[in-house]
């Protein structure tokens, strides 16, 4: 795998996450797509599992350090871990179901992104709800976050469907090929 | 195949990393991770070459500021008028405060220095998670920005206060963000002013209880009208440079759910969404402002 390409991809994805994401949000609802997770989906749909988890963890860590917690007093507070863990869990979901996707159509990528981001967001909500209850004074409403983030998962899936034509190109740049780690009929199907 | 088991090449490192991350995610309070914002600031600075131009492009394609007059001369006069109105209201308020102090104490207290430098700067991004609602500006401690500095859009619409600063960027919490603190403001109606305490209610709106003020002649309660201007007036929590800046306009006047005879006022900022502006103006301590990011543009309005 080409690490330089991955770093470039992470840089662009995080840049879009911090800028374009807000612009694409639906009004004041907070429903918005995640470009970082789209990149994780593209990687997780073909790379070897061991590599996928490390890359998802790194991407999650980048989101963690740039996510300012909604603290009740407005202070800038950030924590390491919630997104790193959750994004790895989301990637695990994609790795688990990717062999069921018979054809790499745009909708297959969209479905992978939807399923993976659902797992990721459920983990994020669980972790932050726990933190808000025990450690940190967060302005956190679990009910509101739940529906906002679930709607964001659908939005992410839709954006991934649109970005799917770029996936083979990115996978080639990254030098991650499906056939290199999946054997037999599964690789043939893909 | 289990999750940890499927990570083969990481050997023993991967489970240790996973457990360590889980401990940080679950058990270490944010106050013990004070070094993370510095790391985040560095990351934001590194991705600014991507997020900055994209933010600017998006705001250019879909501007959120109110449509400006096509006549440039008229537009500059309009802005100057707003600035002068802000200064007059602030001076009037300061005069009233000094008059009250003089009457009570028979001592003249030196007025606070409300002179500030204006530092126009660009919005380069936002929090990676939209529940954060913070906005990142391309100006930091090297430009003289400090925590608590006031941020405006178009020089007169109050946007919020600086929540944190790195050397090259600062983070602003808009007044309409869910976690923003309440503040006091005055509704400037025709012939009367009404105090209110505003707090965010979501959707980019502010709402708060209105002062119960009655007409001395008729005894009827004075109510603001939709469209009346609302300005910040909270000397205890906001600096002098923020007083009488525009908060927005009255969008609705409703009966208070707690006290039916009292009213609450719903206020909408003049900029539809404060979290989506492309440029902002920082009000920093005099002499500390440097040319930040508006290449070739003067510091003063």
Interface residues (C-beta under 8 A of the other chain):
Chain A: X11 X12 X14 X15 X16 X17 X18 X19 X20 X21 X22 X23 X25 X27 X28 X30 X32 X36 X48 X49 X50 X51 X53 X54 X57 X62 X63 X64 X65 X66 X67 X68 X69 X70 X71 X72 X73 X74 X75 X76 X77 X78 X79 X80 X81 X82 X83 X84 X85 X88 X92 X95 X127 X130 X131 X135 X136 X139 X140 X145 X148 X152
Chain B: X3 X6 X7 X8 X9 X10 X14 X17 X18 X21 X22 X23 X24 X25 X26 X27 X28 X29 X30 X31 X33 X36 X37 X39 X40 X43 X44 X46 X47 X48 X49 X50 X51 X52 X54 X55 X58 X59 X62 X124 X125 X126 X127 X128 X129 X130 X131 X132 X133 X134 X136 X163 X164 X171 X173 X177 X178 X179 X180 X181 X202 X203 X204 X273 X275 X276
